[in-house]
Amino acid sequence: MAAPFKPRYTVIHGQYRIHRADNPRQGPQPDGDTVRFEPNNLQLLNTLPRFSGRPPDIRSLGINVRYECIDTLETHFEQAHQNSAFGFAARDKNLAMLGYTNVVFLPDDPNIVATVDTDPLPGFVIANGIEANGRLLGLTYTGQPPAGDGERIFVDENILDQSVNAKLVQAGLAYVEPYDTMPISLINHMRTIIGTARKGGIGIFTAEGVGVGKAATIASLDDAQGLVMWPKLFRRLTTFFHTGMLGLAGFDAWVRQDPVKRDDTLRLPDGEKANMHDTYEISGNQLSLRYNPEDLIIAPDPAP
């Protein structure tokens, strides 16, 4: 008889930190799907799987947490941003659910916290591993942890529903972006949550500009910045336009030139192996999606 699968997730106790009181401008820059986390036991980070072979990127006493299976609109990526209203709404909802109150950002830099009532705040991460950029990949929570520090657990739908990750999707403030490092049962549950948000026209789905059957004209980065669209595709566009290109004529060829950083390997809804360039449609300077992001399953970057 086959042995049961081992628990994939590790409970890590610690505290969230969003502010550096002695030098705010050198502090963290939280957004909708990333926050700084200081584990009680930093050594636990070295016990986690490294999906792309990269060790944990430990900064001071903490590490940035990348929220598993979701992607919120970019508030600051290579000096660019997406639709600010929804990007900042996701960030503010994230921080509120982590327990932060009266968060004030710098007037000349809306990504840096100037003041906050209390920081740090206790919490825990149910971690899956270390992702390609060295960040802690996992589900974020406040309250009483379900297990001891460093214990491995199975995550079911009920535990997933209690995460900040799932609640951001439920609120219509995050795309679901599955990677094949997440159990398929949890991916399918996240697909159900976002399906409800899409059907109800909640949050970003009241204003999605680039989607399946939704095309937008994008001739420059300025055109892209005001749109609601899949953040992974926006990041590709941002880097492309920063090379000095105008219009979309060269975008597809540019994506295909780098199979790691641009042309991610993924699975289409029918299970067919494909790449990032298979997920969108370009006609002149008009861009649309062939598939909703939640219906794909993306492979992590390969180890160097």
N, C-alpha and C positions, 0 to 999 in steps of 0.2 A: 504494500500500500504506500502511495506517494506521501511524503512528508508535507504538512501544510506550509503554505507560503509564510515567510517571515514578515513581521511588520515592516513597512517601508519608511514610516515617519518617526522622527525623534522629537520629543518634547524638550524645549529649551527654555528655562526660566531666565528672566532678566528684566531689563527696563528699556523703555523707549526714550530717545533724546532728540529734541528738535531745535535746541537753542544753546548757544555758547555765550553765557552772560558776560564773560570777561572780554570777549572779542566776537560780537555777533556776526561780523562779515566773514569770519573764518568758520562759522558754524555749519551744521547740516542744512540741506535744502530739500525739505520733504515735498513730495508731490502726491498724486493720487494712488500710486502703486509702489512707492518706495519710502522707507523710513529707516533712520538709524536705530540700531538695537545693540544693547550692551548685555551680553550673556553673563549670568553669574559665574559660569565656568567657561572661560574662553577655549579651554582645551577640547570641549565638545565639538567645536567647529572642525577640528582635525579628524574626527571620527566619521564625518559625513561623506557620502559619495561625491566624487568630483566628476560631474557629467561631461565636462569638456577637458578634464585633466588639469584644470587650474586650481591652485590652492585658494583658501579663503583670503579675501582682501581685507585684512584687519587694519582698522584705522583707529589709533589711540586705543581705547578699551572696547571698541565696538566694530560693527559691520553693517553695511547697508542690506536691508531685507528687500528682495524683489518678490512682490506678491505673486504667488503661483497662479497660473492659468488666467490672469487678467492683464489688460493693457488699457490704461486711461490716457486721455488726450495729453499731449506733451505741453508742459508749461515752460520748459526751458531745455532745448536740445540744440546744441551747436548754435547758440544765440538766436534760435527760432522757436516758435510756439504754434500750437494749433488754436482752435476756437477758445479764447480765453475764458469765456463765461463757463463753459462746461469743464475746461481743464482745472480752473480754480475751484469750481464746485466739487469736483471729485477730491481734490486735495483737502478742502475744508471739511467735507464729509468724513474723509479718512481720519483726519486729526480729531474731529469731534468723537468719532467712535472709539478712538484710542484713549479718550478721556480728557483731551486738552480743552481748555476754556480761555476765552479772551486772548486769542492768538493775534498779535499785531505784526504785520510785515513792514520792512523798511520802505519808506515812500519812494525811494529811488531804485529799489530792487525788490520787487514783490515776491521774490522766491526765498528771501532770507528773513527769518523770524527776528523781529526787534525786541518784543516782549511777549511774555506768556505768564499766566497765573502760576503754574507749577510745572517744573521740568527738572529731572526726568520723571516719568511715570512708570509704575510696574506693569508688566505684561508677560506674555509668553508667545513663542513661535513654535508651531508644529512644522518642523523642517523636513524637507525632502532631500536636500543636498546643496552643493555649491554649483552655481551656474557659470556660464561661459565668461562672465565678467568678474568672477570672484565674489559675487554677492550671495547671500544666504537666500535660497529659494524655499518659500514656505507659505504657510497660512498664519495670519496674525490674529491675536486675541487679547482681551483683557479678562480680569476676573480670576477665578480659581482654576489652575491647570488640572487637566484630567489625569495626570500621572506625575511621578517624580522627575526631577531634573535629570535629563539624559536617558530616560526610559523610552523604549520604542513602543509604538502603538499602531493599531489599525485605525484608519480614518474612514468613518461611514458617512452617509448623507446627513445625519443629524449633526455630527461634529463639523462637517463642511458648512452647513447652513449657518452655524454660529460664528463663522469667521468673518472678519472685515472684508476679505476678498469677495465672498458670496454676496454680502450685503451691498457692496458697491455695484455689483452686477444687477441685483434686484432693484436698486434705485435708478437704474438706467444711466449710470455714470461710468461704466467700464465695458469694454469689449471682452469677450471670452476668447483667449488665445491659447489653445491646448498644445502642450508638448508631450512627446511620447514617454516622458519620464513620470507622468501622472497616471494613476490607475484609470483604465477606461471607464469603470463604473462612476468615478468621480467626474471625469470629463463629460459623460452623458448627463449627469445631474446638473452640471454647470450649463450645458446646452439647454436643458429644460428651463432653467432660471432665466437665461437671456431670451429664450423663445417667448416667454411671458412678457418680458420687458419690451421686446420688439412688437409683439402683437398689441400691447397696450399703448404703444407710442410714448414710452416713458423716457424722460431725460434726453440723452443724445439722439434717440431715435425719433424725436420730433424734428430734428434738423440735419440728419445725415445727408451729406452732399455727394459723397462718393460711396457707392454700394452696388448691390446687385440690381440692375435696372435703373441705377442712378448715376448719371455721368456729370462731371464738372469740367469746365475748361480751365486748364492749369498751364499757363505759359511761363510762369515765374514762381519763385518762392512766395512772393506776396500773395499770389492767387491761392496758394495752398494753405497759408497760415490762418485764414479765417474759416476754413472748412472743418466740418466734422467728418472724419474719415478714420479708417484703420490706422492706428499710430505706427505700426511697423512699416507700412507703405509710406506714410508721411516721412519717417526717418530716412528712408531710401531717397525720397524726393529731395529732402533738405540737403543731404550730402551731395547729390547729383547737381543741384543748382549752385552749390558752393564751389563747384569746379569751374563755374563761369558759363555753364550751358544755359540756353534759353529754349523754351518749348520742350515738347516731349519726344521729338524725332529720334534723339539718341538715347533715350532713357532705357529702353528694353535691352539694347546691346550692352549698355553700361552695366546693368544689373547682372547680365549673364557672364560678364568678365570675371566676376569674383564669386565662386560657388560657396564660399564660407561666410563672408561678411555681408553679402548682398543677396545672393540667389539661394536662399535657404532650401535645404532638402525637406520635403514634407509629403504627406499622404493626402490625396484628394478624398472627397466624401465616399467614393466608391472603393477606396483602398489603394488606388493606383499611385505608384510612386511618381513624384513630380518635383517641381521647384517653384520658388517664389514667382518666377516669370510666368508661370501657368495660372496665377491667381487673379490677374487683372487683364483688362482690355483697353487698348489705346486706339483711338481714331482721331488723327490729326493731333490736336492738343486736348482732346477730351479723354478723360480717364474714368473707368468704372471697374467694378469687381465682377468676376465670374462666380465667386463663391463667398458666402459669409465666412468671416474668419473662424467662427466657432465650429464650422463644419470641416475644418482642416486639422491635421495633427502634424506638428512641426518637430523635426529632429534637432537635438542640440548641436551646436558647433562641434565638429570632430576635434579630438585632442591633437595638439601639435605633434 
